[in-house]
Amino acid sequence: MAEQIRPATRSKATKQYRQVLIFMLTTFALLFGMGTVAYAAPTQSQISTQQKAVKQHLQQYINSVTKDGTVSVSFYNLGANANTTAGASNTASFYKAGQLAVESPNAHKAYTSASTYKMFIVANILSRIDAGTLNKSVLKSTGFKEMILHSQNGFAESYLASYGLSNMNSFVKKQGWYSHPFAAGRAARTTSATLVSVMRKLDQARYPFDNASNRSQVLSLMAHQVYRSGIPAGANQALKGAATTDKVGWLWSYNNDAGIVTLPNGQRYAIVVMTHGHGQSGFSGFPKIARITKNVQTIVYGKTTTNQVNQLYAD
């Protein structure tokens, strides 16, 4: 009669069998790529190539809508804060601030600013408050708030008259902005490149927008200004839930809008669209501003680009 295998012997044999099986499976996985999949981050060259493709597409579009000289556009992607969905994503580096910035060929040409010049007054007031030469209470005044909320002119015109056009030009020039916005006997002028720089500094809390409390008040007023058929409308048409803080201006045929857009996932960008001509009057140019904003946002942050970027980081 065959000898029976004792329990201890059977247990030892089973353990040895399992060890051999695990070794074989591990070896097989390593040889044939069946182990845990680890996605390698794309190279900087791959990222740069895809960024270049997005910028080329955007540049072609912006060139097409500004070619007759009656529209000027400046776009600057601001990235996303780390505590947002976009900022925490592995694709955040693709949208690093400034990497997708594009401007029209005439972005540094000065046009009638209309009421967007009031952002220079805001900047100057904040700088004087920081320096201790102006009382902070001005920010609570009805005139200051109405200058942004309803773009009323009284406060702005009075401030320029008392501070002086030459002094204001000197201040604006020191910020690296278009150096001669104000002159007696003509409407204020500026460039889309200058206005997008204002929006960048405001978003990034850089001087003269470096006081957190004062900056927050300005942004709140801009978020609640009532003329929202330009950038705010276009951004929300491209993606529901997009939030815009902006300053508009309209004078004669000139319809302008300068703003900061925050998407639901946390991505942010600054955009300025200045328009004139083509029989525009009142607010008739703002649907054009909305359309341009919608298309710019779609090119940079829409489904096609998003899918391409996600694929880049997944490969």
C-alpha positions as CSV (number, residue, x, y, z in Angstrom):
1,M,0.0,0.0,0.0
2,A,1.3,3.4,-1.0
3,E,2.6,5.6,1.8
4,Q,0.2,8.5,2.6
5,I,1.5,12.0,2.4
6,R,1.4,13.7,5.8
7,P,-0.3,17.1,6.1
8,A,3.0,18.9,6.9
9,T,4.6,17.5,3.7
10,R,1.6,18.5,1.6
11,S,1.7,22.1,3.0
12,K,5.4,22.4,2.2
13,A,4.9,21.2,-1.3
14,T,2.0,23.6,-1.9
15,K,4.1,26.5,-0.7
16,Q,7.0,25.6,-3.0
17,Y,4.6,25.3,-5.9
18,R,3.2,28.7,-5.3
19,Q,6.6,30.3,-5.1
20,V,7.6,28.7,-8.5
21,L,4.3,29.8,-10.0
22,I,4.7,33.4,-8.8
23,F,8.3,33.5,-10.1
24,M,7.2,32.3,-13.6
25,L,4.3,34.7,-13.8
26,T,6.5,37.7,-12.8
27,T,9.2,36.7,-15.3
28,F,6.5,36.3,-18.0
29,A,5.1,39.7,-17.2
30,L,8.4,41.4,-17.4
31,L,9.4,39.8,-20.6
32,F,6.1,40.4,-22.4
33,G,5.0,43.8,-20.9
34,M,2.1,42.5,-18.8
35,G,3.1,44.1,-15.6
36,T,1.6,47.2,-14.1
37,V,1.4,49.9,-16.8
38,A,3.3,53.1,-16.0
39,Y,2.8,56.0,-18.4
40,A,5.9,58.0,-19.1
41,A,5.5,61.8,-19.1
42,P,5.9,63.4,-22.5
43,T,9.2,64.9,-23.4
44,Q,9.6,68.7,-23.5
45,S,10.1,68.4,-27.2
46,Q,6.7,66.6,-27.6
47,I,5.0,69.2,-25.4
48,S,6.6,72.1,-27.3
49,T,5.5,70.6,-30.6
50,Q,1.9,70.4,-29.5
51,Q,1.9,73.9,-28.0
52,K,3.3,75.2,-31.3
53,A,0.5,73.5,-33.2
54,V,-2.2,75.2,-30.9
55,K,-0.5,78.6,-31.2
56,Q,-0.3,78.3,-35.0
57,H,-4.0,77.5,-35.2
58,L,-4.8,80.4,-32.9
59,Q,-2.5,82.8,-34.8
60,Q,-4.1,81.9,-38.1
61,Y,-7.5,82.6,-36.7
62,I,-6.5,85.9,-35.0
63,N,-4.7,87.0,-38.2
64,S,-7.9,86.3,-40.2
65,V,-10.2,88.4,-38.0
66,T,-7.8,91.3,-37.7
67,K,-6.4,91.5,-41.2
68,D,-8.4,94.7,-42.2
69,G,-7.1,96.6,-39.2
70,T,-10.4,97.2,-37.6
71,V,-9.9,94.6,-34.9
72,S,-6.9,94.1,-32.5
73,V,-6.6,91.0,-30.3
74,S,-4.2,90.0,-27.5
75,F,-4.5,86.6,-25.8
76,Y,-2.4,85.4,-22.8
77,N,-3.0,82.0,-21.1
78,L,-2.7,82.4,-17.3
79,G,-2.5,78.7,-16.4
80,A,-4.4,77.3,-13.4
81,N,-3.8,77.5,-9.6
82,A,-2.5,74.3,-8.1
83,N,-5.7,73.8,-5.9
84,T,-8.0,73.6,-9.0
85,T,-8.8,70.5,-11.1
86,A,-6.8,71.8,-14.0
87,G,-3.9,72.8,-11.8
88,A,-3.7,69.4,-10.2
89,S,-3.9,67.6,-13.5
90,N,-0.9,66.0,-15.1
91,T,-1.5,68.2,-18.1
92,A,-1.0,71.4,-16.1
93,S,2.4,72.0,-17.6
94,F,1.0,72.2,-21.1
95,Y,-1.0,75.3,-20.1
96,K,1.8,76.9,-18.1
97,A,1.3,80.7,-18.1
98,G,2.3,82.4,-21.3
99,Q,3.1,79.2,-23.3
100,L,0.1,79.7,-25.6
101,A,0.1,83.5,-25.8
102,V,-0.7,85.0,-29.2
103,E,-1.4,88.5,-30.4
104,S,-2.5,90.1,-33.7
105,P,0.0,91.9,-35.9
106,N,-1.5,95.2,-34.8
107,A,-1.6,94.5,-31.1
108,H,0.9,97.3,-30.4
109,K,-0.9,99.8,-32.5
110,A,-2.8,102.4,-30.5
111,Y,-6.5,102.8,-31.0
112,T,-9.2,104.8,-29.2
113,S,-9.5,103.1,-25.9
114,A,-13.0,104.3,-24.9
115,S,-13.6,103.5,-21.3
116,T,-11.0,100.8,-21.0
117,Y,-8.6,103.7,-20.1
118,K,-10.3,103.6,-16.7
119,M,-8.1,100.6,-15.8
120,F,-5.2,103.0,-15.8
121,I,-7.0,105.2,-13.3
122,V,-7.7,102.1,-11.1
123,A,-4.0,101.1,-11.3
124,N,-2.8,104.7,-10.4
125,I,-5.2,104.9,-7.5
126,L,-4.0,101.6,-6.0
127,S,-0.4,102.6,-6.4
128,R,-1.0,105.9,-4.6
129,I,-2.9,104.1,-1.8
130,D,0.1,101.7,-1.4
131,A,2.4,104.8,-1.3
132,G,0.3,106.4,1.4
133,T,-0.5,109.5,-0.7
134,L,-4.2,108.7,-1.2
135,N,-6.8,107.5,1.3
136,K,-8.1,104.0,0.8
137,S,-11.7,105.3,1.3
138,V,-11.7,106.3,-2.3
139,L,-12.3,102.7,-3.2
140,K,-15.6,102.8,-1.3
141,S,-16.8,105.9,-3.0
142,T,-19.8,105.8,-5.3
143,G,-17.9,107.5,-8.1
144,F,-15.1,104.9,-8.1
145,K,-17.6,101.9,-8.0
146,E,-19.8,103.4,-10.7
147,M,-16.8,104.0,-12.9
148,I,-16.4,100.2,-13.1
149,L,-19.9,98.9,-12.6
150,H,-21.7,101.2,-15.1
151,S,-18.6,102.8,-16.8
152,Q,-19.8,106.2,-15.7
153,N,-17.4,109.0,-16.7
154,G,-17.7,111.6,-13.9
155,F,-15.2,110.2,-11.4
156,A,-12.7,109.3,-14.1
157,E,-12.8,112.7,-15.8
158,S,-12.5,114.5,-12.4
159,Y,-9.6,112.3,-11.4
160,L,-7.7,113.0,-14.6
161,A,-8.3,116.7,-14.3
162,S,-6.9,116.8,-10.7
163,Y,-4.0,114.4,-11.2
164,G,-3.0,115.7,-14.6
165,L,-2.7,114.0,-18.0
166,S,1.1,114.3,-18.1
167,N,1.4,112.7,-14.6
168,M,-0.9,109.9,-15.7
169,N,1.1,109.3,-18.9
170,S,4.3,109.1,-16.8
171,F,2.8,106.6,-14.5
172,V,1.5,104.4,-17.3
173,K,4.8,104.5,-19.1
174,K,6.6,103.3,-15.9
175,Q,4.4,100.2,-15.9
176,G,5.7,99.3,-19.4
177,W,2.4,100.2,-21.0
178,Y,1.6,102.3,-24.1
179,S,3.3,105.5,-23.1
180,H,1.0,108.3,-24.3
181,P,-2.7,107.4,-23.7
182,F,-3.8,110.8,-22.7
183,A,-3.6,114.2,-24.5
184,A,-5.7,117.3,-24.4
185,G,-8.3,117.6,-27.1
186,R,-8.5,113.9,-28.1
187,A,-9.9,110.7,-26.8
188,A,-7.7,108.4,-24.8
189,R,-5.8,105.7,-26.8
190,T,-4.1,102.4,-26.0
191,T,-3.2,99.0,-27.4
192,S,-4.6,95.6,-27.0
193,A,-1.1,94.5,-25.9
194,T,-1.1,97.1,-23.1
195,L,-4.6,96.1,-21.9
196,V,-3.7,92.4,-21.8
197,S,-0.7,93.3,-19.7
198,V,-3.0,95.2,-17.3
199,M,-5.1,92.1,-17.0
200,R,-2.1,89.9,-16.4
201,K,-0.8,92.0,-13.6
202,L,-4.2,92.2,-12.1
203,D,-4.6,88.4,-12.2
204,Q,-1.1,87.7,-10.9
205,A,-1.3,90.3,-8.1
206,R,1.7,92.2,-9.4
207,Y,2.2,95.9,-8.7
208,P,0.2,98.0,-8.7
209,F,-2.4,95.3,-7.9
210,D,-0.3,93.7,-5.2
211,N,-2.5,94.7,-2.2
212,A,-4.8,91.6,-1.7
213,S,-7.8,93.5,-0.2
214,N,-7.8,96.3,-2.8
215,R,-7.2,93.9,-5.7
216,S,-10.1,91.7,-4.5
217,Q,-12.5,94.7,-4.4
218,V,-11.5,95.7,-8.0
219,L,-12.0,92.2,-9.3
220,S,-15.4,92.0,-7.6
221,L,-16.5,95.2,-9.2
222,M,-15.3,93.9,-12.6
223,A,-17.1,90.7,-12.1
224,H,-20.4,92.6,-11.5
225,Q,-20.1,95.3,-14.2
226,V,-23.3,95.2,-16.2
227,Y,-22.2,95.2,-19.8
228,R,-21.7,91.5,-20.5
229,S,-22.4,90.9,-24.2
230,G,-18.8,90.8,-25.2
231,I,-16.1,88.6,-23.5
232,P,-18.4,87.3,-20.8
233,A,-21.0,86.1,-23.4
234,G,-18.4,84.6,-25.7
235,A,-16.6,82.7,-23.0
236,N,-19.9,81.3,-21.7
237,Q,-21.0,80.3,-25.2
238,A,-17.8,78.3,-25.6
239,L,-18.2,76.7,-22.2
240,K,-21.1,77.0,-19.7
241,G,-19.9,78.2,-16.3
242,A,-17.0,80.3,-17.6
243,A,-16.6,83.4,-15.3
244,T,-15.4,86.7,-16.5
245,T,-14.1,89.9,-14.8
246,D,-13.7,92.6,-17.4
247,K,-13.8,96.3,-18.3
248,V,-15.6,97.5,-21.4
249,G,-15.4,100.7,-23.4
250,W,-17.5,102.1,-26.2
251,L,-17.2,105.4,-28.1
252,W,-18.3,106.3,-31.6
253,S,-17.6,103.1,-33.6
254,Y,-15.1,101.8,-31.0
255,N,-16.2,98.8,-29.0
256,N,-13.5,97.3,-26.7
257,D,-13.4,94.7,-24.0
258,A,-10.5,93.6,-21.7
259,G,-11.0,90.7,-19.3
260,I,-9.9,87.7,-17.4
261,V,-11.8,84.4,-17.9
262,T,-11.8,81.5,-15.5
263,L,-13.1,78.2,-16.8
264,P,-14.9,75.7,-14.5
265,N,-11.8,73.5,-14.2
266,G,-9.7,76.4,-13.1
267,Q,-7.8,77.3,-16.3
268,R,-7.6,81.1,-16.8
269,Y,-6.7,83.4,-19.6
270,A,-6.6,87.1,-20.3
271,I,-8.0,88.4,-23.6
272,V,-8.5,91.9,-25.1
273,V,-10.5,92.6,-28.2
274,M,-10.6,96.1,-29.6
275,T,-12.9,96.8,-32.6
276,H,-14.0,99.8,-34.7
277,G,-15.5,100.7,-38.1
278,H,-17.9,98.7,-40.2
279,G,-20.8,101.0,-39.2
280,Q,-20.6,100.1,-35.5
281,S,-22.3,102.3,-33.0
282,G,-23.5,102.0,-29.5
283,F,-22.9,98.4,-28.5
284,S,-23.2,96.9,-31.9
285,G,-19.6,95.6,-32.0
286,F,-19.9,93.5,-28.8
287,P,-21.4,90.4,-30.6
288,K,-18.3,90.4,-32.7
289,I,-16.2,90.5,-29.5
290,A,-18.2,87.6,-28.1
291,R,-17.7,85.6,-31.3
292,I,-13.9,86.1,-31.3
293,T,-13.7,85.2,-27.6
294,K,-15.7,82.1,-28.2
295,N,-13.5,80.9,-31.0
296,V,-10.3,81.7,-29.3
297,Q,-11.4,79.8,-26.2
298,T,-12.5,76.9,-28.3
299,I,-9.2,76.7,-30.1
300,V,-7.1,76.7,-26.9
301,Y,-9.4,74.9,-24.4
302,G,-12.0,73.2,-26.5
303,K,-12.6,69.4,-26.9
304,T,-10.3,68.9,-29.8
305,T,-7.3,70.5,-28.1
306,T,-8.2,68.9,-24.8
307,N,-8.3,65.4,-26.3
308,Q,-5.0,65.9,-28.1
309,V,-3.3,67.1,-24.9
310,N,-4.8,64.3,-22.8
311,Q,-3.6,61.8,-25.4
312,L,-0.1,63.4,-25.3
313,Y,0.2,62.8,-21.6
314,A,-1.4,59.4,-21.7
315,D,1.0,57.9,-24.3
